[in-house]
Amino acid sequence: MNKRIITAISIALLFVRAAVGEESAHSEESVSIFSGTLADSIWAVIAFGTLVIVLGFVAWKPLLRNLKAREDTIEKQLTDADDTRKRAELLLNEHKKKSLDIIEQANNYANQSKKEIIEQARKEAFAITDRANSEIESAQTVASQQLWHMAGNMLIQISNEVLGRSITPEDNKRLIHEAIGKLQEESLKE
């Protein structure tokens, strides 16, 4: 291709040199663009036509081929860039969806953990309340038994003072049980 271009330029320079050589020979005369012979006109048309034909084969076709190749390359690059942009948008949308899914899963996990922690705290609170109620009932039972024993002892002392004699342990037990039974019946009525 370079040889063709060099050949075309060389031929063009030869024509220019021939034209310049003729001009210098006639430079002494007043020259106008319309002055000249019919042979000069024909020679100029032939030179111009030859130049156009040579440049058409040597330069024009390769130039058009290169321009077409450049156009195709640019079009391919634009198409590739558009495809790449579309793929990037798809990836971006996919990653946005994945990140939203991850955030949703994290929120669900947090809510589930929150519910589990609240439920566990509620169970522990109920357990603590149950233990406290059991301890209170146990303390009430112990206090009630102590109160009954104290009341029984007081009854024995009162009965000793009222009767003026001492009561045998069997009488004591019988009286205590009777008194406790009566007190329990009265406390249940209230």
PEMOUR-V442656 format. One record per residue. N is the residue number from 0. RES is the residue in one letter. PHI is phi in degrees with one decimal (NA if undefined). OMEGA is omega as a letter, one per 20 degrees, with the letter a starting at -180 (* if undefined). Layout:
[[N;RES;PHI;OMEGA] [N;RES;PHI;OMEGA]]
This chain:
[[0;M;NA;r] [1;N;-63.6;r] [2;K;-65.1;r] [3;R;-64.7;r] [4;I;-63.8;r] [5;I;-62.0;r] [6;T;-62.4;a] [7;A;-63.5;r] [8;I;-65.5;r] [9;S;-62.8;r] [10;I;-63.4;r] [11;A;-61.8;r] [12;L;-65.6;r] [13;L;-63.2;r] [14;F;-64.3;r] [15;V;-63.9;a] [16;R;-64.4;r] [17;A;-64.4;r] [18;A;-68.0;r] [19;V;-68.0;r] [20;G;-62.9;r] [21;E;-67.2;a] [22;E;-68.0;a] [23;S;-67.6;r] [24;A;-70.6;a] [25;H;-101.5;a] [26;S;-69.3;a] [27;E;-73.0;a] [28;E;-86.2;r] [29;S;-74.2;a] [30;V;-107.9;r] [31;S;-125.3;a] [32;I;-71.1;r] [33;F;-96.1;r] [34;S;-83.4;r] [35;G;142.5;a] [36;T;-99.4;r] [37;L;-64.9;r] [38;A;-64.4;r] [39;D;-62.8;r] [40;S;-65.1;r] [41;I;-63.7;r] [42;W;-59.8;r] [43;A;-64.6;r] [44;V;-65.0;r] [45;I;-63.4;a] [46;A;-62.7;a] [47;F;-65.2;r] [48;G;-62.1;r] [49;T;-62.3;r] [50;L;-61.2;a] [51;V;-65.1;a] [52;I;-65.4;a] [53;V;-63.8;r] [54;L;-65.3;r] [55;G;-62.7;r] [56;F;-78.6;a] [57;V;-83.0;a] [58;A;-108.6;a] [59;W;-65.5;a] [60;K;-63.1;r] [61;P;-63.1;r] [62;L;-63.8;r] [63;L;-63.8;r] [64;R;-62.3;r] [65;N;-65.8;r] [66;L;-63.9;r] [67;K;-64.1;r] [68;A;-63.0;r] [69;R;-64.7;r] [70;E;-61.4;r] [71;D;-63.0;r] [72;T;-62.6;a] [73;I;-64.4;r] [74;E;-62.8;r] [75;K;-64.6;r] [76;Q;-63.9;r] [77;L;-64.6;r] [78;T;-63.8;r] [79;D;-62.3;r] [80;A;-63.6;r] [81;D;-65.4;r] [82;D;-62.1;r] [83;T;-63.6;r] [84;R;-62.5;r] [85;K;-63.8;r] [86;R;-64.1;r] [87;A;-63.9;r] [88;E;-64.2;r] [89;L;-62.2;r] [90;L;-63.1;r] [91;L;-61.9;r] [92;N;-62.9;r] [93;E;-63.4;a] [94;H;-69.9;r] [95;K;-62.6;r] [96;K;-63.0;r] [97;K;-62.4;a] [98;S;-65.8;r] [99;L;-65.3;r] [100;D;-63.5;r] [101;I;-63.6;r] [102;I;-63.9;r] [103;E;-63.9;r] [104;Q;-62.7;r] [105;A;-63.3;r] [106;N;-64.1;r] [107;N;-61.9;r] [108;Y;-63.2;r] [109;A;-63.7;r] [110;N;-64.3;r] [111;Q;-63.1;r] [112;S;-62.2;r] [113;K;-61.3;r] [114;K;-62.2;a] [115;E;-64.5;a] [116;I;-65.0;r] [117;I;-64.2;r] [118;E;-63.5;r] [119;Q;-65.0;r] [120;A;-64.2;r] [121;R;-63.5;r] [122;K;-62.4;r] [123;E;-64.4;r] [124;A;-64.3;r] [125;F;-62.5;r] [126;A;-63.5;r] [127;I;-64.0;r] [128;T;-63.1;r] [129;D;-61.9;r] [130;R;-62.6;r] [131;A;-63.8;r] [132;N;-62.8;r] [133;S;-62.7;r] [134;E;-64.9;r] [135;I;-64.7;r] [136;E;-61.6;r] [137;S;-63.1;r] [138;A;-65.0;r] [139;Q;-64.3;r] [140;T;-62.7;r] [141;V;-62.7;a] [142;A;-63.5;r] [143;S;-63.2;r] [144;Q;-64.6;r] [145;Q;-63.4;r] [146;L;-63.4;r] [147;W;-64.3;r] [148;H;-66.4;r] [149;M;-64.4;r] [150;A;-63.6;r] [151;G;-63.7;r] [152;N;-62.9;r] [153;M;-65.0;r] [154;L;-64.4;r] [155;I;-64.1;r] [156;Q;-63.4;a] [157;I;-65.7;a] [158;S;-66.3;r] [159;N;-62.8;a] [160;E;-70.9;a] [161;V;-72.8;a] [162;L;-79.7;r] [163;G;76.0;r] [164;R;-134.4;r] [165;S;-89.1;a] [166;I;-100.4;r] [167;T;-73.4;a] [168;P;-59.6;r] [169;E;-70.3;r] [170;D;-62.3;a] [171;N;-60.2;a] [172;K;-63.6;a] [173;R;-62.9;r] [174;L;-64.5;a] [175;I;-63.3;a] [176;H;-64.8;r] [177;E;-64.9;a] [178;A;-67.3;r] [179;I;-64.0;r] [180;G;-60.6;r] [181;K;-65.0;a] [182;L;-64.4;r] [183;Q;-67.4;r] [184;E;-62.7;r] [185;E;-68.2;a] [186;S;-70.0;r] [187;L;-72.6;r] [188;K;-68.4;a] [189;E;-77.3;*]]
